[in-house]
Amino acid sequence: MAIGTRGDVLPLLALAVGLKKAGHQVRFATPSLFEAQTRAADLEVFRIAGDSERFFSGKAGIVLRDIVREPHLFPRFWKSYMAAYTSTHLRHTWEACQGFDAVVCVPWFQAVPSIHEKLGCPCFSATTMPAFGLPSTQIPNPYDPKAAGKGEKNRRTWRSSTLVLSAMLPQVNEWRVKDLGLSPQTRSEAIRAYRHSNFLLAYSQVLLPKPSDWPASANVTGFWIPESPADWQPSAPLLRFLDAHPRPLMVGFSSQVAHNPRMFTEKIMEALNRSGKSAILLAGWGGLRQVDLPPNLLWQDAIPYSWIVPRLGGFLHHGGCGTTAICMRSGVPNMAIPFGFDQTLWATRIAELSLGPCPVMPDSVEPVTLADALVRMSEDPAFAQQAAVVAQRVQREDGVAAAVHAIEKALGVNTACAAS
């Protein structure tokens, strides 16, 4: 069951493809936005409610991104914006998973503990970030990375996650009683059940090592990187641009939208002009607004990352885990303008691993400073050398195979794939 942005859904689609290749029957439950890609992967589709693009590019998505940093306000937001959808989503999740031997869900609606309690089958919460609500002394809450420290200071950053996790408890309890025939849970019971469930975490320990104080049930598998659609072909204008401007930069912010998209776009454009670099600009879900471009810049609605990123000289992005993953695997220097959620964590790790310049916050973009960073990202040999070293390590991993192995081990069947 996968919902959210492309960065949330497409890694799970890669896992579903891996499970099918291993010989399993797979149903992929997702909103209509991702139905065509699911069918193209020859997977059974179960359509669930939701319009991720409309949500994340609109007011509610921006409010969610901002308010998750203020967890004491989060329950009110959830009740106002998300409660009704949560009830529908949980009902669809239950309908989708019946008759199957294992269930994999995104963790945000906390369906996994209750489904496991009802069906008794292996169930996994799957996400591309550290398991939200699973505290550690060694890494901070990914939504609060600026409060990072050492030991108990890191652990304290996780306290706010319980407010976020418990916000949807009224809808979860209603679903447990009406649809699953289970008893309602107290807040402490729900948090305990969530923390004792199984997790599949789709990022590489090269990027962020697994904390030693996490349980074995938290499987850090490596990246789940979706491949380009088999029938996708680059357009003639794109090929001409790459011929004329080999190894350009790319700028794109996927699902993320600034508070003032037009002003943000103007600053990005000024920085590119000052840098003198050629670049491809990706529309995303409205993060960049289309403007008149000089010949050294090309506007594109979308390009499969697995195809374009290896052809780049650098990538300025939003700090999503999936985008960071393809840059790391391709050996491409990159940097981020993180908007929220877990993006600041990954943006900071990019700089800490010397894969690119330090991140810049979206409300703090200064064209002169950003132009200098873009030049350093694409021209500093230290970034290129370190990116090549890291790429060799990431290319030796197979995150999908490791996740398939974890699922098959829980099922007690002979593994078709070996863990990396």
DOZAFI-636338 format. One line per 3 residues: number of its first residue (from 1); their letters; for each residue x negated, y, z negated of C-alpha. Coordinates in Angstrom, 2 decimals, padded with zeros to 5 digits, m for minus. Last residue first. Layout:
! residues N
NUM> a> X:Y:Z; ... $
//
This chain:
! residues 420
420> saa> m022.92:m007.40:m000.35; m020.23:m009.88:m001.22; m019.92:m012.83:001.11 $
417> cat> m016.90:m013.14:003.33; m014.60:m016.11:003.86; m014.44:m016.87:000.16 $
414> nvg> m012.89:m020.18:m000.80; m009.73:m019.43:m002.74; m009.21:m018.66:m006.43 $
411> lak> m006.99:m015.66:m005.76; m009.17:m013.45:m007.96; m012.24:m014.67:m006.05 $
408> eia> m010.46:m013.95:m002.79; m009.78:m010.37:m003.85; m013.36:m009.80:m004.99 $
405> hva> m014.76:m011.36:m001.78; m012.52:m009.18:000.37; m013.85:m006.15:m001.53 $
402> aav> m017.46:m007.19:m000.96; m016.78:m007.80:002.73; m015.20:m004.36:003.04 $
399> gde> m018.16:m002.72:001.32; m020.75:m004.26:003.60; m024.11:m002.85:002.52 $
396> rqv> m027.37:m002.96:004.49; m026.29:000.12:006.45; m026.13:002.10:003.19 $
393> rqa> m029.80:001.45:002.41; m031.04:002.30:005.90; m028.88:005.42:005.93 $
390> vva> m030.47:006.60:002.67; m033.93:006.64:004.26; m032.68:008.43:007.39 $
387> aqq> m030.85:011.06:005.31; m034.03:011.62:003.28; m036.05:012.28:006.43 $
384> afa> m033.44:014.59:007.95; m033.05:016.61:004.74; m036.83:016.95:004.36 $
381> pde> m037.16:017.96:008.02; m035.16:021.17:007.39; m033.56:022.08:010.73 $
378> smr> m029.90:021.01:010.60; m029.09:021.63:006.95; m031.51:024.58:006.76 $
375> vla> m029.73:026.38:009.61; m026.32:025.67:008.11; m027.51:026.90:004.70 $
372> dal> m028.75:030.19:006.18; m025.40:030.71:007.88; m023.64:029.97:004.59 $
369> tvp> m025.61:032.70:002.82; m024.86:035.30:005.50; m021.20:034.26:005.85 $
366> evs> m020.43:034.39:002.10; m018.06:031.62:000.99; m017.11:032.05:m002.67 $
363> dpm> m013.39:031.24:m002.50; m014.16:027.96:m000.72; m016.84:026.87:m003.24 $
360> vpc> m020.28:026.34:m001.73; m022.09:023.01:m002.05; m025.87:022.71:m002.33 $
357> pgl> m027.80:022.01:000.87; m028.15:018.58:002.50; m029.04:014.94:001.94 $
354> sle> m031.35:015.75:m000.96; m029.71:013.10:m003.19; m028.71:015.80:m005.68 $
351> air> m027.29:017.90:m002.82; m025.03:015.15:m001.53; m024.18:014.23:m005.15 $
348> taw> m022.84:017.74:m005.75; m020.51:017.55:m002.77; m019.39:014.09:m003.91 $
345> ltq> m018.40:015.35:m007.37; m016.95:018.60:m006.02; m014.68:016.59:m003.70 $
342> dfg> m012.98:014.51:m006.40; m009.77:016.63:m006.40; m010.57:020.17:m005.26 $
339> fpi> m011.57:022.40:m002.34; m015.17:021.31:m001.84; m017.22:023.25:000.75 $
336> amn> m019.63:020.49:001.61; m023.05:019.77:003.06; m024.43:017.35:005.59 $
333> pvg> m027.59:015.79:006.99; m026.82:012.87:009.34; m028.28:009.41:008.67 $
330> srm> m025.28:007.66:010.22; m024.40:005.64:007.12; m024.74:008.72:004.91 $
327> cia> m022.68:010.91:007.23; m020.02:008.19:007.50; m019.84:007.93:003.72 $
324> ttg> m019.69:011.67:003.05; m016.68:011.89:005.36; m015.02:008.99:003.56 $
321> cgg> m015.77:010.41:000.11; m014.32:013.81:000.90; m016.71:016.72:000.45 $
318> hhl> m014.82:019.31:002.48; m017.04:019.32:005.56; m020.09:020.93:007.17 $
315> fgg> m021.75:018.25:009.31; m025.28:018.20:010.72; m027.24:017.44:013.88 $
312> lrp> m024.42:015.37:015.27; m024.23:012.36:017.62; m023.99:009.80:014.79 $
309> viw> m020.93:011.77:013.53; m018.96:011.57:016.80; m017.98:007.93:017.25 $
306> syp> m017.52:006.74:013.65; m015.85:010.07:012.90; m013.01:009.49:015.34 $
303> iad> m012.36:012.90:016.95; m009.47:015.24:016.12; m007.88:018.50:017.26 $
300> qwl> m011.04:019.75:018.92; m012.36:023.30:019.37; m015.81:023.73:020.91 $
297> lnp> m018.45:026.34:020.04; m021.53:027.25:022.12; m019.37:028.72:024.90 $
294> pld> m017.89:031.44:022.62; m014.58:030.71:020.90; m011.22:032.47:020.75 $
291> vqr> m009.46:031.45:017.55; m007.79:028.30:016.24; m007.13:028.31:012.50 $
288> lgg> m009.27:026.03:010.36; m007.88:024.23:007.31; m004.67:023.49:009.19 $
285> wga> m004.36:019.72:008.87; m007.71:019.07:010.54; m008.52:021.52:013.33 $
282> lli> m012.03:020.26:013.96; m014.70:022.72:015.09; m017.61:021.40:017.16 $
279> ask> m020.80:023.42:016.78; m023.67:025.10:018.53; m025.93:027.00:016.15 $
276> gsr> m026.86:030.67:016.28; m026.65:030.80:012.48; m025.05:034.26:012.50 $
273> nla> m022.29:033.08:014.83; m021.66:030.03:012.68; m021.46:032.14:009.52 $
270> emi> m019.09:034.59:011.21; m016.86:031.72:012.31; m016.76:030.22:008.82 $
267> ket> m015.87:033.61:007.35; m013.09:034.17:009.89; m011.70:030.68:009.23 $
264> fmr> m011.48:031.44:005.50; m009.68:034.70:006.23; m007.17:032.86:008.40 $
261> pnh> m006.71:029.95:005.99; m005.95:032.15:002.95; m005.45:029.75:000.03 $
258> avq> m007.66:027.30:001.90; m006.30:024.12:003.50; m007.75:020.63:003.00 $
255> ssf> m006.55:017.67:005.03; m009.71:017.31:007.15; m012.13:020.15:006.41 $
252> gvm> m014.03:020.36:009.68; m017.28:021.80:010.98; m019.55:019.84:013.28 $
249> lpr> m023.12:020.79:014.13; m024.47:020.10:017.56; m026.76:017.18:018.44 $
246> pha> m027.05:017.89:022.16; m025.40:021.12:023.40; m024.92:021.01:027.18 $
243> dlf> m024.44:017.24:027.37; m022.39:017.29:024.16; m020.15:020.02:025.59 $
240> rll> m019.66:018.14:028.84; m018.68:015.00:026.92; m016.17:016.97:024.82 $
237> pas> m014.69:018.68:027.87; m014.31:015.28:029.62; m012.41:013.80:026.70 $
234> pqw> m013.87:011.05:024.56; m012.25:007.62:024.89; m010.31:005.72:022.24 $
231> dap> m009.04:002.26:023.19; m010.94:000.34:020.52; m010.00:002.80:017.80 $
228> sep> m013.21:004.04:016.12; m014.29:002.08:013.07; m012.95:002.62:009.57 $
225> iwf> m015.60:002.88:006.83; m014.89:001.01:003.61; m017.88:002.16:001.53 $
222> gtv> m019.54:m000.02:m001.10; m017.88:m002.44:m003.49; m017.74:m000.77:m006.89 $
219> nas> m015.55:m003.41:m008.57; m014.05:m002.26:m011.87; m012.86:m005.55:m013.39 $
216> apw> m016.40:m006.11:m014.71; m015.70:m003.41:m017.29; m017.35:000.03:m017.22 $
213> dsp> m020.03:000.83:m019.79; m022.89:000.13:m017.35; m021.66:002.94:m015.12 $
210> kpl> m021.59:002.06:m011.42; m024.18:004.01:m009.44; m022.99:006.98:m007.35 $
207> lvq> m024.07:007.56:m003.74; m026.33:004.51:m003.42; m023.70:002.78:m005.54 $
204> sya> m021.53:002.99:m002.46; m017.87:003.95:m002.46; m014.63:002.04:m002.11 $
201> llf> m013.67:001.34:m005.70; m011.55:m001.80:m006.04; m010.02:m001.81:m009.51 $
198> nsh> m008.43:m004.57:m011.59; m006.17:m003.77:m014.55; m007.25:m003.29:m018.17 $
195> rya> m007.35:000.52:m017.91; m003.82:000.63:m016.49; m002.43:m001.64:m019.20 $
192> ria> m004.02:000.50:m021.92; m002.69:003.72:m020.41; 000.83:002.26:m020.17 $
189> esr> 000.77:000.93:m023.74; m000.51:004.28:m025.08; 002.25:006.19:m023.28 $
186> tqp> 004.93:003.81:m024.53; 006.20:001.22:m022.13; 009.70:000.37:m020.90 $
183> slg> 010.71:m003.30:m020.88; 010.71:m005.22:m017.64; 013.58:m006.10:m015.29 $
180> ldk> 011.51:m005.11:m012.25; 013.93:m002.83:m010.44; 015.98:m001.08:m013.13 $
177> vrw> 013.75:m001.42:m016.21; 010.28:m001.11:m014.70; 011.47:001.56:m012.25 $
174> env> 012.89:003.71:m015.06; 009.64:003.20:m016.97; 007.53:004.25:m013.99 $
171> qpl> 009.68:007.34:m013.42; 009.38:008.43:m017.07; 005.64:007.56:m017.08 $
168> mas> 004.80:009.90:m014.18; 002.97:012.49:m016.29; 001.14:009.81:m018.31 $
165> lvl> m001.71:009.47:m015.85; m002.28:013.22:m015.60; m002.28:013.72:m019.35 $
162> tss> m004.56:010.68:m019.74; m006.98:012.24:m017.27; m007.58:015.17:m019.63 $
159> rwt> m009.51:012.91:m021.99; m011.96:011.95:m019.24; m014.17:015.02:m019.69 $
156> rrn> m014.78:013.90:m023.26; m016.65:010.83:m022.03; m019.20:012.97:m020.22 $
153> keg> m019.89:014.99:m023.36; m020.06:011.71:m025.28; m023.14:010.62:m023.39 $
150> kga> m024.68:013.27:m021.21; m023.31:016.30:m019.48; m020.64:016.93:m016.93 $
147> akp> m018.16:019.75:m017.38; m018.63:020.85:m013.77; m017.50:017.36:m012.72 $
144> dyp> m013.89:017.81:m013.89; m011.74:016.01:m011.32; m014.35:013.26:m010.99 $
141> npi> m014.20:012.70:m014.77; m017.86:012.69:m015.67; m020.40:009.88:m015.26 $
138> qts> m022.53:008.03:m017.82; m020.46:008.16:m021.01; m017.58:006.52:m019.20 $
135> plg> m013.80:006.75:m019.13; m011.47:004.81:m016.83; m008.67:007.35:m016.28 $
132> fap> m009.37:007.84:m012.59; m011.40:004.94:m011.27; m014.43:006.57:m009.71 $
129> mtt> m013.52:007.64:m006.16; m012.46:006.02:m002.88; m009.44:004.22:m004.31 $
126> asf> m007.95:000.77:m004.76; m005.83:m000.38:m007.70; m005.80:m004.16:m007.54 $
123> cpc> m003.25:m006.89:m008.22; m003.85:m010.62:m008.59; m000.50:m012.42:m009.02 $
120> glk> 001.54:m012.63:m012.24; 004.65:m011.33:m010.47; 006.21:m009.03:m013.09 $
117> ehi> 003.16:m008.15:m015.20; 001.03:m007.78:m012.07; 003.64:m005.52:m010.53 $
114> spv> 003.73:m003.45:m013.73; m000.05:m003.05:m013.95; m000.35:m002.20:m010.21 $
111> aqf> 002.32:000.47:m009.82; 000.39:003.25:m011.48; 001.65:005.98:m009.11 $
108> wpv> m001.81:007.37:m008.38; m003.62:004.05:m008.18; m003.53:003.32:m004.44 $
105> cvv> m002.26:m000.20:m004.10; m003.60:m003.71:m003.36; m001.29:m006.68:m003.99 $
102> adf> m002.04:m010.39:m003.94; m000.09:m013.56:m003.15; 002.71:m012.00:m001.10 $
99> gqc> 006.46:m012.67:m001.16; 007.40:m009.32:m002.66; 004.88:m006.55:m002.03 $
96> aew> 006.88:m004.23:000.23; 010.09:m004.06:m001.79; 008.17:m003.22:m004.97 $
93> thr> 006.21:m000.50:m003.21; 009.39:000.93:m001.70; 010.97:001.25:m005.16 $
90> lht> 007.80:002.84:m006.54; 007.74:005.38:m003.71; 011.37:006.33:m004.14 $
87> sty> 010.94:006.94:m007.88; 007.73:008.88:m007.27; 009.45:011.04:m004.65 $
84> aam> 012.02:012.24:m007.17; 009.38:012.97:m009.80; 006.91:014.74:m007.52 $
81> ysk> 007.48:018.48:m007.32; 009.17:019.67:m010.51; 008.43:016.76:m012.86 $
78> wfr> 004.89:016.43:m011.56; 004.23:020.14:m011.92; 005.51:020.15:m015.51 $
75> pfl> 003.32:017.13:m016.34; 000.26:018.86:m014.77; 000.20:022.01:m016.88 $
72> hpe> m001.91:020.49:m019.68; m004.05:018.91:m016.94; m005.35:022.25:m015.60 $
69> rvi> m007.84:021.05:m012.96; m005.02:018.93:m011.48; m003.24:022.27:m011.07 $
66> drl> m005.34:023.45:m008.15; m005.10:020.45:m005.84; m001.45:019.92:m006.77 $
63> vig> m000.63:023.57:m006.02; m002.33:023.27:m002.61; m000.34:020.13:m001.82 $
60> akg> 002.92:021.73:m002.95; 002.39:024.84:m000.83; 001.86:023.03:002.44 $
57> sff> m001.01:021.33:004.25; m001.07:018.48:001.73; 002.69:017.83:001.83 $
54> res> 003.34:018.18:005.56; 000.35:016.02:006.40; 001.24:013.42:003.79 $
51> dga> 004.81:012.86:004.92; 006.24:010.20:002.62; 008.55:007.21:002.45 $
48> irf> 007.36:003.67:003.10; 007.13:001.80:006.38; 006.05:m001.83:006.20 $
45> vel> 003.70:m002.57:009.07; 002.28:m005.98:010.02; m001.25:m005.55:011.28 $
42> daa> m002.56:m005.66:014.84; m005.07:m002.83:014.24; m003.17:m000.77:016.82 $
39> rtq> m000.06:m001.41:014.72; m001.73:000.21:011.71; m002.99:003.13:013.75 $
36> aef> 000.53:003.73:015.08; 002.09:003.51:011.60; m000.22:006.04:009.97 $
33> lsp> 002.11:009.06:010.00; 005.10:006.72:009.49; 004.23:006.23:005.83 $
30> taf> 002.27:003.17:004.66; 002.75:m000.47:003.67; 000.21:m002.72:005.36 $
27> rvq> 001.14:m006.41:005.36; m001.71:m008.86:005.67; m001.81:m012.59:006.43 $
24> hga> m005.31:m013.74:005.56; m007.93:m015.31:007.80; m011.06:m013.36:006.92 $
21> kkl> m010.44:m011.14:009.95; m007.07:m010.26:008.37; m008.75:m009.30:005.12 $
18> gva> m011.25:m007.10:006.95; m008.47:m005.36:008.86; m006.70:m004.65:005.57 $
15> lal> m009.94:m003.27:004.13; m010.35:m000.92:007.11; m006.72:000.18:006.61 $
12> lpl> m007.58:000.87:003.00; m010.41:003.12:004.18; m007.94:004.82:006.56 $
9> vdg> m005.36:005.69:003.89; m007.09:007.90:001.32; m009.40:009.82:003.65 $
6> rtg> m006.55:010.15:006.12; m004.61:011.86:003.34; m002.16:010.17:001.01 $
3> iam> m000.48:006.78:001.04; m001.65:003.19:001.17; 000.00:000.00:000.00 $
//
